[in-house]
Every structure is written in C-alpha cells, then in structure tokens.
C-alpha cells in the first residue's frame, strides 16, 4: 500500500458551486484525510493523503467537479507520506 499526498489547485468556475462540499464527500467516500478551502484568488486548494489509487479517484472527480462547476485547469503536486498528517478530511 503506497501512501501519498496530493496537493491540488483547481481553477475555473469553482467557487459558489458547492465544490468544497463535493470534494469533502468524495474524500470521505475514499477514506482520505486532509482539507479543502477557497482561496482569495478564486481557486479551490486541496491537500489529501491516502492510498495512491484512491487519490487518483479523487483527482478524477476533481477534474469534473459538481454539476455547476466548470474546471478549466488543475495544478497537482504529489509527495510520498511517511506518516499521516491529518486524522480526517475537512473544509477550512
């Protein structure tokens, strides 16, 4: 089992369209830990940790987003995780 951390910036029409709640529900579905937030620049930022295969599922969901979102670009950074940094997933 390969534990990874995914740091993601999601660009487009992603604020005011329940994007953070969508990511939260997907992260809980895949039993991932971390956080998601809106930035002042109009971007959604997310850090998630868990099994790589499950993070890839979250990434796939983030590319599409909820019904009202329009994702124009993703910036992703992957890192190895030695120990989990988070105990749950939350909106901050």
C-alpha positions in Angstrom: 0.0 0.0 0.0 1.5 3.3 -1.2 0.6 6.3 0.9 0.8 9.6 -1.0 -0.1 13.2 -0.5 -1.8 15.2 -3.3 -1.7 19.0 -3.3 -4.2 20.4 -5.8 -5.2 23.8 -7.1 -8.4 23.7 -9.0 -9.1 26.7 -11.4 -12.2 27.8 -13.2 -15.8 28.4 -12.1 -15.2 26.5 -8.8 -16.4 28.9 -6.0 -20.0 29.3 -5.1 -20.9 26.0 -6.8 -20.6 23.5 -3.8 -17.1 22.4 -4.9 -15.7 22.2 -1.4 -18.6 20.1 -0.2 -18.3 17.9 -3.3 -14.6 17.3 -2.6 -15.4 16.6 1.1 -17.9 13.9 0.2 -15.6 12.3 -2.3 -12.7 12.3 0.2 -14.9 10.7 2.8 -16.1 8.1 0.3 -12.5 7.1 -0.4 -11.5 7.4 3.4 -8.9 10.1 2.7 -7.6 12.7 5.1 -6.7 16.4 4.6 -8.5 19.6 3.8 -10.1 21.8 1.1 -10.5 25.6 1.0 -11.3 28.5 -1.2 -8.5 31.0 -1.9 -8.9 34.7 -2.3 -7.8 34.3 -6.0 -11.0 32.3 -6.8 -9.3 28.9 -6.8 -10.1 25.8 -4.7 -7.0 24.4 -2.9 -6.9 20.9 -1.5 -4.4 18.6 0.3 -5.3 15.0 0.6 -3.5 11.9 1.9 -4.2 8.3 1.5 -3.6 5.3 -0.8 -2.4 6.4 -4.2 -5.2 4.5 -6.1 -7.8 6.3 -4.0 -6.2 9.7 -4.5 -6.4 9.1 -8.2 -10.1 8.6 -7.9 -10.4 11.9 -6.0 -8.3 13.6 -8.7 -10.7 12.2 -11.4 -13.7 13.6 -9.5 -12.0 17.0 -9.0 -11.4 17.2 -12.8 -15.1 17.1 -13.3 -16.4 18.7 -10.1 -20.1 19.1 -9.1 -22.8 19.8 -11.7 -22.5 23.6 -11.6 -18.7 23.8 -11.7 -16.5 24.4 -14.7 -12.9 23.2 -14.1 -10.5 25.0 -16.5 -7.2 23.8 -15.1 -5.6 21.7 -12.3 -2.2 22.1 -10.8 -1.1 19.0 -8.9 1.8 18.1 -6.8 2.5 14.5 -5.5 4.6 13.6 -2.5 5.3 10.5 -0.5 3.9 10.3 3.0 5.7 8.6 5.8 3.1 9.3 8.5 -0.4 10.6 8.1 -0.6 14.3 8.9 -4.4 14.5 9.2 -6.9 12.5 11.2 -9.9 13.4 9.0 -10.9 15.5 5.9 -12.4 18.9 6.4 -13.4 22.2 4.8 -11.3 25.0 6.2 
